[in-house]
Amino acid sequence: MTSTIPELFGSSVFNDKVMRAKLPKDIYKALKKTIENGTHLELDVANAVAVAMKEWAVEHGATHYTHWFQPMTGYTAEKHDSFISPIGDGQIIMDFSGKELIKGEPDASSFPSGGLRATFEARGYTAWDPTSPAFIKDHTLYIPTAFCSYSGEVLDKKTPLLRSMETLSREATHILHLLGHTDVTSVNTTVGPEQEYFIVERDLYKKRKDLVFCGRTLFGAPAPKGQEMEDHYFGALKPRIADFMHELDEELWKLGIPAKTKHNEVAPAQHELAPIFETSNVAVDHNQLTMELMRKVARKHGFVCLLHEKPFEGINGSGKHNNWSLITNTGVNLLDPGKTPGENTQFLIFLMAVIKAVDDYADLLRISVAGAGNDHRLGGNEAPPAIVSIFLGNELQAVMDSIENDTFFNGSQREQLETGAHVLPHFTKDTTDRNRTSPFAFTGNKFEFRMLGSSASVSTPNIVLNTAVAEVLRQFSSQLEHVPKEELSTAIHDLLKTTLLEHKRIIFNGNGYTDEWVAEAERRGLPNLVSTPDALEHFTDPKNIELFSKHGVFTKEEILSRNEILLENYSKTIHIEGKTLEEMLKKQVLPAISSYSEQLADGAMKKKSLVPGLLLDYDIQLISKLNELQTTITNKLSLLVQHIDEAEKQDTPLLQAKYYQRYVLSDMESIRSVVNEAESLIPDTYLPYPTYDQLLFSI
């Protein structure tokens, strides 16, 4: 293993350093031009890159290559081909052409398409994304690619992300030119997705069918201790967890993933990893790899990594924080307020564009994080509510007030932090506290979108955010581009004030967990799309179709197909959970209740025979209670089975999803409470599965 972290970092990546060393100068320049400016890549350049990439990969032990892509399954996909090429007489050479680099042909028939293609239409194409570097993993050269059908329909999450990045770059560059920044030729969006997860013992995990099939427990009596002592958050790492995290860091660093921060999270057995910011499409690729490596490294240490949003009831679930910002090719962060945000016109235009975009397309942002798992945590006192709002903090709120009231903003003086202990160093407080209840919070020089679920791809939220902000910037440009230079300052002020007055309803700096906020949000007219079916019902609204089609991010057909895929995925998820619960009740829970009840009855009879007239009130009451719970579970199970059958008969994906949400999910929650009560009365020795206290506190 490489001895130092700088040497280790990116050692398995075909990065800029490797390209500069391996490629002829003219080929390197041509490839860099494609990467930085999005210019077309000629075949002769691709051929030269392919040869160098293959030689480097073989030197590092690779025998195969794969076009690595992100279909609509929520996971990544790969088909491996070896580098070998026969040359006759039973001999082979290691070969890899430019054509093989830039295009692959996986079977597209079995991936979700939402009706875009018939199953018998099998051909699909993968196309190399040169802006995301290739890497080596498990003796294979991985080539990040986009994925489309034979007739050109987009079947992946990478292509629309790249489209959204291009449209945002174009619109942001245009408005910067209007402001006089003509040296800017492109604008990149950057993302830093924080990743939460649970770690449990693998041997215990294998005994829970709900964890194996669903990723979450479908029932479980709470352990005597949960997270109420708040001692796990940022607590000392247990040795086995520290070893796991250390190896995970090394594996991530090899692939050039800038893993920065690791710590214990709030819930027992819960942890978090945070990377440094990267260009959006690279960050999306790296987050997919991070989740994959978390699972892989966990298995090596005898663990299982749980990425479900709510694996355990009664304690915090897991999410992602999507830290998003805008950076020009000249290195300027467009969301950096500077020392005087009230006078930073450039910053205020982009800030106001984000405010308007979030208000105009709050439904799309909610849709972008929709999923059966995430529904369990949004709105709980652990995650933002399903109502989208923006937190700005005190200083920016004061700036907004000055714009609205045409008053002078004289800046805010940074306070010194007073600790009362003279030995501690002095430092200035930030101008805003972090509002953990806000779904969309400004945090210094970026926005933190906190509604994402832990298992989800970060692609879709960034597609929505990029496209919505691009649309608002386009609107701003159309209002400013014909204004005479001497009147531009006044026109910008008027634009900012009008926009603020129309969209300030989306700004909320208070506690998003309260019932008062829910009522206030309704008064303001903000959407509260509590469940995934509620949210997805609005994906195909005319304004949303117009947004994506206008900017070439999705066609109307691609939106309809994605909506169908998401609805079907929701229904399938609840269906699997319902069938798993049915099996666990029939094969584990009900037999455990019967077995313990019989043992109690036998014991009671023996006691009575040994001591005639002995009072057996406790035994009788416990047996009676268990019988009552068993009957209730049996009746509720019968209703669950009936509702699952009825759900499968619904006519459309939306009706089916709504039926699963209204009836099947409700049945499951009702059963959970009864099973939890029964479990709390039964000794662990009678339960054929590990309990919460074992799962959460065994490491």
N, C-alpha and C positions, 0 to 999 in steps of 0.2 A: 504493500500500500504506500502511496505517496506520503512523504514525511510531513509536509506542511499543508495548512489549509489553502493558502494561495495556489500551491501546486495541485492540490486535490480539486479545487473548484473548477468546474467545466472540463475536467480531464477526459470525460466521455462525450464531449460535445464537439461537433464540427463548427466551431465558432470562428469569430473574425481572426483571431490569432492563427488558427490552423489554416484558414483559407488564405491568409496572406503568405504563409510559408509554403503551402502546397500548390497554389494556383499561379500561372503566368500573370504578369502585371496587368496585361490588357484584359484578361478574363476576370481577374479579381475586380478591376474597376467596373467592368460591365455588370458583374453580379451585384456589386455594391450600389450601382445606379438603380438596378431593379429593386433592391431591398429598400433603399431610401426614398426613391421617387416613384416607384410603382410602374416603371417602364417595362415594355415587353422583353422577355428573355428569349434570345435567338437560340436555335437548336445547336449551333456550333459551340456556344457558350455552355449550354446544358451538357453537351458531350464532354467538354473539358472538365467541368465541375464533377460529373459522374465518375470519371476516371480517378480524379484526385480523392473524391469521397470514398470510393471503393478501396483504393490503396490504403487510405488512412484507416478505414474500418477493419480491413483484413489485418493490418499491423496490430490492431487492438483486439484481435481474436474473433472478429465477426465472421460468420459463415453464411448468414442470410441477410436479407433486407426486407422491410415491410413498409407499405404506405399506411401510415397511422392516421386514423380519422375519427370523427365524432358524430356518429349517426344520432337519430332522434330517440335512442334508447336511454340516454342519460349517461352512458358509459362510452369507452373508446373501443375501436375495432381495429383488427390487424389481420393480414394474410401474409404468411412468410414464404419467400422464395429464396432459394440458395443462389449464390453467385456463380455456381458451376455452369460451364458451357462445353458440351462435347466437341472434340476436334478430330475424332476418328481414332481407330485402333485402340479403343477403350481408354483414351486419354481425355483429360478435361483441362480447361483453363478457368481462372477466376475472372469473370467478365461482368460489366455493368455499363449500360449505354445511357446516353442522354434521354432517349425515348423512355427507357424504363424508369429514369429518375422523375421525369415530369408527368408521366401518366401511368396509372394502373387500371386494371379492369376487374374489380371484385364483383361477385354476384350481388346484385342489389335487390333481388326479389323478396328476401326474407327480412329486410329491415323495414321499420315503420315508414309508411309513405302517406297515410291519411287519405288514401284513394287517388293519389296522383298517378299511380301506375298499377297495372294488373300484375298479379303474382307471376304469370307466365312470362312477363317481360323482365328478363333476368339481368340484362347487361347494365352495369353502372360504371362510372369513371371516378378515379381519384386524381386530383391535380396537385402537384407540389406547391406548398406555400413557402417560398424562399425567405420570407421575413421571419419565420420561426425556425431556428437552427435544428439540423438533424442531430441525432445522438445515438449512442450505443447502449443497449440494455440486453442482458441475457444472450450475448453472442449474436445479436441482431442489430443491424443498422436501421434505426427508426427514422422515417421521413415524414414530417408533419404535412398533411394534405387536406384539401377540401374534397367533398363527395357530392356527386350529382348523378341523376338518372341518365339513361341513354338519350332521352329527349330534352335534357337540359334542366329539368326541375331540381331545385336544391333539396337535398335529403339530409343535410347535416347542420351543425351549429357553427361551423367555422366560416362558411361562405357569407352568410348574412352579417356576421360580425365584421369581416373584412369590408364588406360593402358599407356598413354603418360608419366604420372608421374613415373610409374614403370620403363619404358625404359630409361628415363632421369636419374633417380637415379642409375640405373645399370651402365650406361656408364660413368657418372660423378664419381662414386665410383671407377670404374676401373682405370680411368686416375689419380685419386688422389693417388691410391695405387702405380702406376708407379712413382709418385713424392715422394713417401716415407711416405705418410699419411695413414698408414695401420690401424690406429685407427678409421677411418671413415667407417661406415657400411652402411650408406644410405645418400641420399641427397634429400631434399625436395624443391620444388618450392613454393615460396610464392607470394601472389597477394594482392594488395590493390586497388580495383576499385573505383575511384572517380565517383560520380553519379550526373549528371546535370538533371534539370527538371523545368517545368513551373507550376505555380499555378494560376488558374483562378476561378472566381465565378461560382458555380455550376448552378445557375439559368440562367446565361448567356450561359454557355456551352450547356445546354439542348436545346437552341434555335438555335444552329448551327449544322445542320445535318452533315456537313463535319467533325467537331470535334468529333461528336458522332460515326460516321461510319468509319472515316479514321484516326482520331487522329491528323489531321492537317487541316488548313484552305485552301480551294482550290481557294479562291480569297479574296480580302480585300484591300481597299484603305489604304495607310499608314496613321498612325496618325500624327498630326502636329509635335509631338515629338516622337523620337524613343530612340536610345541609344547614340546619338551623343554627349550629354553633359557628358557622362561617369560618371554620378552621382549615378547610381544604384549599380555599382560594389563595393562590400564591404561596401555599405551604411548601415545606421541604419535599423534594422529590424522593419517593421511595427508591431504593437501589435498583430494583428490576425495571422500574419505569425510567429511571435515569439512563440505564444501559440501553433500553429500547430507543429513547430519544436521541442518544448519542449516535447510535448506528443509523437511525433515520436521517439525522443531520448529514452524516457522511455520504449516504446514498443520494440525498437530494443535492448536496454540493457537487458531487461527481457530474450530475446532469445539469449543472449550471443554475440550479434553483436557489435563489438567495434566501434560504431559511434564516431568519434573524432571531425571533423570540419564541421561547417555549416556557410554559408554566402550567401549574394546576389551575383548573377552572373552579367554578363555584360548587358544582355538584360533586359528590364522591365519585371517584373513578373517571372524572371528566378532565380533559386537558385541552390546550390550545397551542397552535403553531401559527406564527405570522411571518410573512416574507417581506422583503423590500419591494418597492414599486417596480413594475416593468410595463412595457408597451402592452396594450390590452390583449392582443391575440397570443402573445408569448405568455402572459400571465394566466390566460385561460388554459393553454396547453400545460403549463407548469402546475396549475391547481389540479388538473386531472391526474397528472403524474404523482402529485403529492398524495392524493387520496389512494391511488393504487399502491404506492410504496408504503403508506401507513399500514394497509392491510397485509402486505407481503412481509414487512419487517416484524410486525406484531406476531405473525404466525411463527417466525423463527424464535421468538422469545416465549412461546407457549401462551400467547395472548390472542385475542380477536379484537380488532378495531371496529367499533360500531359508529357508523356515520349517519344513522337515522336521526331525524330531527327530535324525536321524543321516545327514546328506547325504554325509559322508566317513568311511570306516573309518580307525581308528588315531588319530583325534584326537577331542576332545570333541564331543558333539552338543549340541543346544539344547533348553532347557526353559523353563518358566515358574515363577515363585515366586508363589504365591497368598497374599498377606499378608492375614489375616482378623482382624477384631475386632468388638466389640459396643459401640455407642454409644447412650445413652439420648437421648430428645428434650430432656432438660435438659443435655446436653453432657458426660455422664460416661462415660468409657471403662471398661467393666465388667471388662476384662482388664488394667487398670493396677494393679499390686500396691501402689502407694503407698510411703511411706517405711518402713512396717512391715507387710510382707505377712502375717506370722504373726498379726497382730491384725485384718487386713482381712477380716471375715467375708464380706462381699459378694463380694470378689475370689475367696476360697477356694471359695465355692459354685460360681461360674461356672467356675473353673479345674477343679474336680473334675468338673463336668458335662461339660466337654470331654474330660477323661481317660477317663471312663466311656464317652462317646459314641464316641470313637476306638477303644476296645477292643471295645465291643459291635458296632461296624459297620466294623471294619478292612477286611473283605472289600468292602464297598460303596465305601469310599474308594479302594481299589485298582481297583475296577471303574470308578470315575469318571474315572480317568486311562488306562484301557485303550485300546490302539490298536496297529496293526501297527508304526507308526513308533516309538512310545514303548517298545515291547518291546526295541528295539535299544540303548537307553541305560540303562534301569533296571537297577541292579545292577552297572554298570560303574563304574570309579573316576572318575566324572564326574557321577554322579547318585545319588540315594538308591537303596537296594536295593528290591526288590519287597515286602519285609517292612515293614509299617507299624508304626512305633513313635514314641514321643514323647520329645523332648529337653527337659528343664526347666532344666538348669544348676545350679550349685552352691547358690545361695541358695534357690531353690525346692525343691531336693532336701532341703536342711536343714529347710525348713518341713514337707515331707512326712514326714521322719523324726520330727520332733517330734510331729506328729499321730499317727503310728503308735505311737510309744513313750510317748505322754502326758507328754512332757517340755516344758520351757519353751523357746521360741525367743526368744533375746534380740537377734535381728537381726544383720546382718553389717555390719562397718565397711568402708566403701568405701576401697580402697587408692589411694594416690597412684601414678601411673605414674612410674617411675624410669627415665630415659633415660641418665643419666650426663652429659648436656650441660646445664650450668647456664643457658645462654642460651635453652633451650627452655621454653615455658610449662608450668606444672604443671596437671594435671587428673586427676580421679578415674577409675579403671578401672570399666568396667561390671561388674555382678555375675555376668555369664556370658559366656563366649566363644561365638562362632557355631559350631555343629557342622554343617559342610557335608555330613556323611554322613547326617544325620537326615532322614527324610521329613516329619516334623511337629515343628517346633521352636518353642519359646517364645522370642521375641526382644524382650523388654522390656515391651511392652504389647499384643502381638498374637501370633498363631500364624502361622508361615510353612509352608504346605503346599507342598513342593518337588518333588512327583512329577509335576506336570503336564508334558505335552509341548508344545513350542513352537507347534505348529500348531493345537492344540485350543482349543475354546471353554472359557472358565473357568466357564461356567454350571453344568455337571453337578457338578463338585466342590463348588461352593457350595450346590447343591440338597441334596446328600448331607449336607454338614456342617451346614447350617441345620436340616435335618429331624432328624438324629440328636441334635443338641444340644437341640432343642426337646423331643424325646421324653424325654430324661433330666431336663430341667427339669420336665416334667410329672410324672415319677415323684417327683422331690424335693418338689414342691409337695404331692402327695398324702400324703406322709409328714409334712409340716410344718404343713399348713393347720389341723389340728384340735388342735395342741399348744397348751396354755395359754401365755400370754405369758411368765409367770415361768419356764417350763420350756424356752423356745425355744432359749436358748443351749446348754443341755446336749443337746437333741435335735439341734441343728446339729452339735455336736462329734461326737456318736455317728454321725450320718449321714456326715460327712466321713471318719471313721476307718473305718467299715464299707466305704464305697465305695473308699477307698484300698487296703485289704487285699484286696478282691476284684479290683481292676484295676491294681495296681502293676506287673503283668507287662508292661504296654504301655510302661512308662517305661524308657528306655535312654539313658544319657548317653555311651556309648563310641563306638568306631569301627564304623560300620555296614558298612564295606567288607570286613571280615575274615571268613574262613571260620568262625572261632570264634563270631561273632555268629549266623551262619546256624544252627549247631548249637545255640547257646543259645536262639535264638528257637523252634526246634523243641521243645526241652525245655520251654519256657514255654507251648507250645501256640498260638503265634502263626501265622497262615496265611502261607504263602509261595507266592503265586500268580504264578509266573514269567512265564507268557505270557497274552495276551489271552483265548484260548479257555479256559484254566484259570480265569481270573477270571470271565468271563461265565457260566460254568456255575453260578455261585452267585448271580447277579442275581435269579433267580426263587425263591430259597430262601424258605420260608414266613415266616421272621422279617423278611425284607426287604420282602416284599409287605405284611405286616402294618404295618410302620413307615410306608410311604408312604400306604397306603390309610387308616390311622387318622387321619393328619393331612391327608388330602385333597390330597396333593401329586401322586400318581399313583393311578389305578385299577389293579386287577390287569391289566386288558386293556392299559392303556397301558404297564405294565412289560413284559409279554410282547412287545408290539410293538417297544418300544425294544431289548429284548434281541435280537430277530430282526434289526433294522436294524443293530445293532452287529456281530453275527456275520457278516451278509452283507457289510458294509463291509470287515471284516477279510479275508474270502475274496476279495472283488473286488480289494482292494489287492494281495494276494499274486499273484492271477491276472494282473493287469496287469504286475506286476514280472516274473513268470515269462515272459510272452509278449514283453515288451520285451527281456529277456535273451536269449531265443531269437533274436529278430530281430538284435540286435547281434552275437551270436556268428556267425550265418550270413552276415551282410552286411558285418561289419567285422573282427571278431577273427580268425576262421579265414582269410579272404582275406589279411589282413595277415601272418599267420604263413606262409602259402604263398608270398606274394610275396617276403618276406625270405629264406625258405629257398631259393627258386629263385635269387635273386640271389647268395646265398652259394655255392650249388652251381656256378653259372656262373663265379663268381670263382675258385673252387677249381680248376675245370677249366682256366681260362686260366693260372693260376699253374703248374699241373702241366705244361702244354704248353710254357710258356716256360722252365721250369727243371725238366727231367726229374729225378725222384727227390726233389723238394722235399717235405719233411715237412709234412703238412696236418692235423696232429692237432687243432689248435684249431678249424678250420673243420669238420672231420668231427664232432668232439664237439658243436659248437654245432648243426649241422644235425640230428644224431641227437637231441639234447635237444629241439629245436623239434618234430621229427616225433613224438617221444614225447608231448609236451604236447598237440600237435594231436589225436593219437589219443585221449588221455584226455579232452580237452574234447568231442570228437565223441561218445564213449561216454556221458559224463555228460549231455550235451545230449539224447541219445536217451532217457535215463531221465527227465530233467526233463519232456520232452514227454509221455511215457507217464503220469507222475504227475499232470500238469495235467489230462489227459483223464480220469483216474480220479477226481480230486477233483471234477470237475463232475458225476459220477454219484452222489455221496453223497446219502443220503435226507433228512437234516435239516440246517438251518443250523449246528448245533453239530458234527455229524459232519463236515460239509464244512470248517468252520474248523479242526477238529483235524487233518484230513487235510492241509490246506494247510500247517499249522504243522509237522507231523511229517515230511512227505515233501517237499513242493515247496520250502519254505523251506530245509530241510536240503540239498536238491539245489543250490539257488542258492548257499548258503554254500560248498559243496564246489567248485562251479565257480569261484567267486570266487578261491579260493586258487590254483587252477591258472592262471587267466587272469592274475592278478597276477604269477606267476612268469614266464609267457611275455612279458608286457608289459615286464618288467624287462630282457629280453634283446633287445628289438627297438628300433631307433632310432626316435625320434619321427617322423621323416619318413615312416615306413611306417604310422603309426597314423592312422586317419581321424577321430580324436577327440582333444581336449586331455587331457593327463595331469594328475595331482594337482598337480605343481609349477607347471604353468601356471594351473590353476584357483585355487590358494590363494595364489600369490605374484605375480600379474600386475599387481595394482593398485598 
